[in-house]
Amino acid sequence: MTQLRAILLVEDSAKDVELALAALKKNNFANPVVVASDGVEALDYLYGRGKFASPPASLPIVILLDLKLPKKDGLEVLKEIKTDARLKLIPVVMLTSSREEADLVKSYSLGVNAYVVKPVGFQQFMEAIRQTGNFWAVINETAPLAGAPGG
Amino acid sequence: MVLNTALSFVLAAFALLAPHRDPALYRRATIFYGSALGLLAALVLAEHIFHVDLGVDWTRLHAWLPDSNRNPGRMSAATAAAFLMTGAALILATRAHNRWMGTAVRVLTLLVGAIGVLGLIGHIVQAELLFPQYWFAPLALHTAGGFVLLCIALWLRWQRFDWGRQAHFARDDDRIAFVGAIVLVATALGAAIGTFAVVQGRVERLVREELLNSVSRRTALMPELIQIGETTARIAATRPAAIRNVRAIHAGRDDGSNIANVKAVVQSFLEQGVRGIVYYDVDGKVVARGGALATTPAITVALATPGKAELLWDQGFLLRHRLPLQDAAGRAGDVLLEQPLPMLAQLMERPSGRTESWESGLCLRREGELVCFPTRFTKKVFSTPLLNSAGERLPMTRAVSGETGTIITADYRSQSVVAAYGPVGDLGLGMVLKMDAAEIFQPIREQLQLALGVLFVIVAGGTVLLRSRVRPLATKLVDAEKRYRTLTDAATDAIVSADSRGTIVYFNPAAEQIFGYAAKELAGEPLTILMPASYRSAHERGFARFLATGKGEALGKTLELAARRKDGSEFPIEISLSAWSAAGEQFFTAILRDITSRKEAAEALRRLNEELESRVAQRTAELRAALEEMGRSERHYRMLFDANPHPMWVYDPEALNFLAANNAAAQHYGYTREEFLRISLDDIRPPEDRAGVHTLVRQLGGGASHRGIYRHVKKDGAVIDVEVISDGIEFAGRKARLVLAHDITDRKRAEDEIRRLNAHLEERVRQRTAELEAVNRELEAFSYSVSHDLRAPLRHIGGFAQLLGEESSSALNESAKRYLSIIIDSVTQMGRLIDDLLSFSRMGRAEMHHDRVSMSALVAEVRQQLAKETDGRNIAWDIGPLPEVEGDRSMLRQVWVNLISNALKYSRPREQAQIGIACAEKNGELEFYVRDNGAGFDMEYAGKLFGVFQRLHRADEFEGTGVGLANVQRIISRHGGRTRAQGKVNEGATFYFTLPRPQRSGS
């Protein structure tokens, strides 16, 4: 499978999205980035419903998930993903500004694969994105995903 | 004695002379001589047994000795055997180490002596005559004697050894019986031997005489017989008729009557007994013959008779004469006559009544040997050497030499014979009459055997008798001795006996133990060896006095003296002495015991008694004081009881009535004292409680202490709550219970009130806590959203500013770029501020955990955490040992983070940052500090240090939000500690915080 799988970025703040995309670009990640602006949209994308006609040809290689989302918040989305037989194989990285212990505990207990706190400084943000992307999109071996045609 | 015998005796002598002082040398010498002896003897014995000549006999040397030994130079078998046994005994003796071997040696020695004795006996009784097979006969007298001496010498030699000295007989009676038997045997044997020797001598003499007489008679008679025969021959030779006729015949003038006449003459002689007769004429022609002439006589002996008789043997004695026929006219011829000599045969015959071995012999010497006529035993003529096997002259030899006599010797048959011999006239013949000695002494032998048998019976009977008589006696003696021995040996007191010379003769085992000597060591030692030097002269004087006067002051009394042990130590003894005599000798016995322990015990007892006395005196004084004291305390007690503000009483647990009560009791319950003593427990309890009272009192059993709260009733019926403390006591000789009562009515009321209030309070607390928790939750939510929501715009500002800078870097000038970086820095600053504020507020709200925290581990972790800030810097850490504290781990960690990062921050300008961390105990608290050599601060403004957002440096000097130290103070004060700081501008600062010492020890 030579085609690069997408990175799903779930973030409601457009500015944050822009920063993230800039950071990914600057780090020369070739993966296509799919952006969902809230939890519902993210799930619709994954399941191929709502405004998405069908599930993606191949599931994302990693999901970068923010905690604070309108409608369904990050933890709910995480829960849904991690309980779905097909989707739970996708690594989920919490990318959020909260370092609250409660959030950490809840995320990990729901089965999040990583938890990265968005640093305030952009330089650090870049570094965080680079390392996170590098690891999860490049180095990490993902589980073979069944169910998606051509996957 | 043969050379070998002499040699062997010499060897034995050397063996006996072997020096016994040096055991090794002695052993070697003895073995050497013993072996030589044994070897020689064995060889000779072998020669005897196997009849071979091994060449040890020195035959040549003995050739010139006239020895009756069949094998010259050879020791007799008995001698050889005796020497063999001697050699064996000698060798065994060197190896003997137990009784068995010792016995073997002594048996051998005795055998040697026995051989000697038997040899001697043999000589005395000429036993070889009695017993032809007497084995010990060839023992020379001196050899036999030598063996007896050898036996004695060896026996004495063995006395030197232990095994030689061992008593054969454990019992005296056995010894007595044995000695008795020996004595009997010796006596009887001696007597018998003596008698027999005498008798034998007499018999021998008689026999000799008789034989000699016989011989003499016969030797006298024989010539006569010859003479008679010769006469007959002469008659035959001178018969005129015969002569005439012979002459006539010879002349040829025989007409037949001559021959008839001659024949008649012949016939007449034949009728006379002549065996054969022949008349010859003068030419030697046979005229007439008659009878039979011996054709081949076995022997012909010319007798020196006038008639030149010849004695012939041809199946009997024949006397032959050849005489000339002679008358006045001259010789007419010869006549040959052979006439038997029946008388001679008769003479030579065994007389009747004689015994079997009687033999007569008639011989002559011819050509260096004896030629003999047939005898009883030898039926034909024989010859025999002149000397017998021992080299001695045969009796016959002596006889033909003209000697007459008797002799006991070995005859030509090599048998011991008693022989009488004598020449037969002048005929050149000798006659011997002999009898075997064995036969002669047969009766004696038989008698001897009989006597020996009787002897044996006597000895056996005598021994048995002796034993049966002696044994009971001996048994009694032995038992008595044993008992005595046991007594003395087993006695725990020492028993020492000495003889009249003062030498120790008996030393019992107890004495051995007390004195430390072994009995053997003291044999022969003087008594004084057991006494201390100071006593010796007194003892000697007393001893001498007793021996002289027979009076001893020390005897028969028990004295206390001192004695001396082997190691020289002296000790006290109790001793009693006695004197007694036995077998004419004076003995002394002392019985003593070591009274050291007794004396010591007596001394100890005395001391104990003294001590006891003083203690008794002391105790009596104490007792008196105590009694006084008791009297006083009794009064005190009474006071305590009566004056006690609390009601106290004593009641009987059976009847429950009051036995005693104090004023307080009476007062409190509203009775008078007298009234109170008349009532019982029931009366002061509410009726419904009374059953419970009985049960309880029964349960307590009278002795147990008890505490409880009950309701009591006063006289006026008021019910009060009383706390009762009771215990079992003995009162006036009986079991009772003492009770102290506390009226706790008021207390109870107060307690109830408090409980009520408490419950109320708890309710209020619950309410308050709920309110606080609600407030906390609100704050939590607030800070959560603050942190989250405030950060987002910051991120955006910073991020896009950065991007802007990167996008338009070409388009921006320096100041623009500078402005941009300021913007970015400010963003970062704000972010930090928010974080700090957030953590500060969280610190205030957070629940404190109480853990045991290792400060040193925490510091190490924090240093690790701050590694980014220490990388590449020259920092000298001086961290002392830090104890454990109790507190919230994460909060304390924050304290260290803040303090250490401050230290790091403010010491950055220094070439080498020196940071010290330590802890000291002060006033029961633990005071930690972090010291740096950084920028320091002005002490004037120290008060502001710990305020929130308070900084004493400008932001461009040192970054920071000013929250850190406020945080530290907050955390420390929550832990119950205090913070303070000390510093000097440009010389560094030290920040202190205290924490209480951990309460619990261990985890």
Interface residues (C-beta under 8 A of the other chain):
Chain A: S13 K15 D16 E18 L19 A22 K26 K68 S97 S98 R99 E100 K118 P119 V120 G121 F122 Q123 F125
Chain B: Y784 S787 H788 R791 A792 L794 R795 H796 G798 G799 F800 A801 Q802 L803 E806 I824 V827 T828 M830 G831 R832
